[in-house]
Amino acid sequence: MSEQRHYSLLDQICLGVDQAVRTVFANPKTTERPYPAKDLLDADFSLETRKQAAALMRVNHAGEVCAQALYHGQALTSKRQDVKEKMQQAAIEEGDHLAWCQQRLLELGSHTSYLNPVWYAGSFAMGLTAGLIGDKWSLGFLAETETQVVKHLEEHLELLPAEDHKSFNILAEMRKDEAEHRDHALQAGAAILPDWIKKIMRRVSKVMVKTAYWI
């Protein structure tokens, strides 16, 4: 039987700071899974098309920063060990997404959002709060977040330039993972959030999307 390790408050604070720095500032070189676009060649984009693809991928990278922060905050305050493990596993998979989006941005000659520290801080606070309220509500917050992310990714798959097959493959793989995270949260007993909370989440998401597109 494996021994559970218990972290002190100081250990958890140090771990949280390390996770935040790695998410916001690190340049990930390796991932758990292969890069979905590794076997594809880039098209000969016009400057305008390249800018459009890069702006969309910057939004998705910022979204993955938010997802990392959300899961880190929820894992820190969750009461149930199985919920903590789900959050930690989801964070690992979201880490792959983060690295894929960042690599694609480099290929497109662009940059990540300059406001990533802001996105991380806000999402971490929301995750922390959701975890404190209770595990079923934390899972409910996760499920609703992933529901909105899946819809957002489907919209971006339609908005991508038709010749950008590399970005398309990345987003398609991300969409599959996000749908699985949503389904796992529902199976684990996620509560259904009130409509007014869902509306607030959508409005906050729109602010992030519109800002990260340009900055």
Buried (B, 14 or more C-beta within 10 A) or exposed (E): EEEEEEEEEEEEEEBBEEBBEEBBEEEBEEBEEEBBBEEBEBBEBEEEBBBBBBBBBBBBBBBBBBBBBBBBBBBBBBEBEEBBEBBBBBBEBBBBBBBBBBBBBEBBEBEBBEBBBBBBEBBBEBBBBBBBEBBBBBBBBBBBBBBBBBBBBEEBBEEBBEBBBBBBBBBEBBBEBBBEBBEBBBEBEBBEBEEEEBEEBEEBBEEBBEBBBEE
